[in-house]
Amino acid sequence: MAILELRAARGWSLAQTARAFLVTSLTIATWMRRLDDEGPHGLVILREPVNKFPDFVGYLVRRLKTLCPSLGKAKIADTLARAGLHVATTTVGRMLKEQHLPKLSPRADVAETSAKPRRIVTAKRPNHVWHVDLTTVPIGSGFWTSWLPFALPQHWPFCWWLAVVVDHYSRRAMGVSTFTAQPKSADVCAFLGRTIGDVGSAPKYVICDKGPQFWCAGFKRWCKHRGIKPRFGAVGKHRSIA
């Protein structure tokens, strides 16, 4: 209000007043328009005090810290200031120390899973951990013409089943076997038995997926009889035990 009174007393233009007080002409014009519309009280804009809603401000501070853990007290204060909420850095620090966010109770399935942690199997020597997996390999025109009517001329077998055993420590292929039909658990056990006989040593762990050949009582019984611990996981999948 004093700036506008001085402008009126000296007869300054908008540009002269703006230069004298280092503001823009638009700011002076806005003040003049607000004075005409609302009177002297229109020039006084009081900010809402922060301490009027302390719980809400504290909630915002803690949520920012939870969502962005790398933010410090000063960064959180700057972020709130850009949103029009001015809080001192010391106040932010005090709010972070006063009360923590309530911890969410874990879901039942997560709690059940975490109750029995599964350690990752790490090979410490050759023939300590083996991986075994099955895959299909197309032969002839198999898999390339799998849609009608071109699939009709295909003759069985149009693919082979391939079983591979890899040593986890040396990354060496310990054994390979092919099957003209999908192998059963007994076929896989026989293949593993031949591989153990050729190598002359049995692994301590065998990692495989949960295919029907492995996720069955016969395969588990075969492993237990030979002192092998089967570990089930998606071979090659991120964060799997394999």
C-alpha positions, -999 to +999 in steps of 0.1 A: +000+000+000+029+024+008+043+018-027+011+028-043+008+059-021+043+069-031+035+064-067+004+086-065+023+113-046+051+115-071+030+109-102+051+079-114+040+057-142+038+019-139+072+016-155+088+041-132+074+025-101+085-009-113+120+002-118+122+020-085+111-011-065+126-038-088+093-054-098+075-057-130+049-034-144+024-062-144+028-065-106+021-028-101-009-031-124-022-061-104-019-042-072-038-013-086-066-035-099-069-054-066-070-020-048-099-008-070-118-041-067-113-051-031-100-020-013-069-018+009-076-052+024-072-068-010-035-061-009-029-081+023-026-118+016-020-139+047-007-174+043-024-202+060-003-210+091+014-244+088+007-252+125-031-250+118-030-286+104+001-302+120-011-338+116-017-333+079+016-316+074+034-344+093+016-370+072+028-353+040+064-351+053+065-388+063+048-399+030+074-380+010+102-397+030+086-431+024+081-426-013+115-410-018+139-423+009+168-404-007+152-370+001+167-352+031+151-326+054+161-297+031+148-314+000+115-322+016+111-286+028+119-273-007+094-297-023+066-286+001+076-249-005+071-254-043+036-266-035+029-235-013+035-252+020+064-235+038+080-256+065+113-251+081+140-277+077+142-283+115+104-287+116+107-314+089+134-332+109+113-331+141+082-345+122+103-373+109+114-382+144+081-378+162+061-405+145+067-432+120+042-445+094+023-476+107+037-508+093+014-526+070+007-562+081+020-587+056-004-607+036-011-642+047+006-658+016+036-636+020+039-644+057+037-681+050+063-679+023+087-659+044+082-683+074+102-709+055+130-690+037+147-708+008+184-701+006+199-698-029+220-728-038+256-718-047+280-743-062+313-744-043+330-772-064+324-793-095+296-819-092+281-800-062+250-785-080+235-798-112+208-783-133+185-806-153+159-794-178+138-807-206+130-789-239+116-798-274+136-796-306+116-796-339+127-819-367+118-819-403+089-794-408+078-796-372+067-765-355+072-744-386+037-754-401+017-758-369-015-742-383-042-758-405-042-771-431-004-773-433-002-791-400-020-822-414+009-836-435+032-837-405+044-871-395+052-882-360+076-876-345+078-839-356+099-831-325+123-847-301+125-842-263+160-832-252+172-836-216+203-818-205+223-818-173+247-789-166+272-786-138+266-753-121+302-747-110+320-755-143+290-748-167+299-781-183+273-803-200+274-835-179+249-855-200+225-852-229+197-876-239+169-875-265+134-890-264+109-894-293+080-889-269+076-868-237+097-886-211+082-898-178+097-895-144+113-930-146+129-920-179+145-889-164+156-908-133+173-935-156+190-907-176+203-891-144+215-925-131+234-930-163+250-896-161+260-902-125+276-935-136+295-918-164+308-890-143+315-912-113+301-888-088+266-877-077+257-841-070+245-828-037+217-807-052+197-811-084+178-780-095+149-785-118+115-770-126+081-782-114+074-803-145+055-835-141+087-855-144+102-838-114+073-827-092+062-862-083+068-887-056+089-910-078+115-884-086+117-872-049+120-908-037+148-915-063+167-884-051+163-893-014+176-929-020+208-914-035+213-887-010+205-859-035+185-828-024+161-816-052+155-779-054+126-768-075+125-735-093+122-720-128+156-727-144+171-694-158+142-673-144+151-640-126+152-644-088+146-681-090+167-704-068+182-717-100 
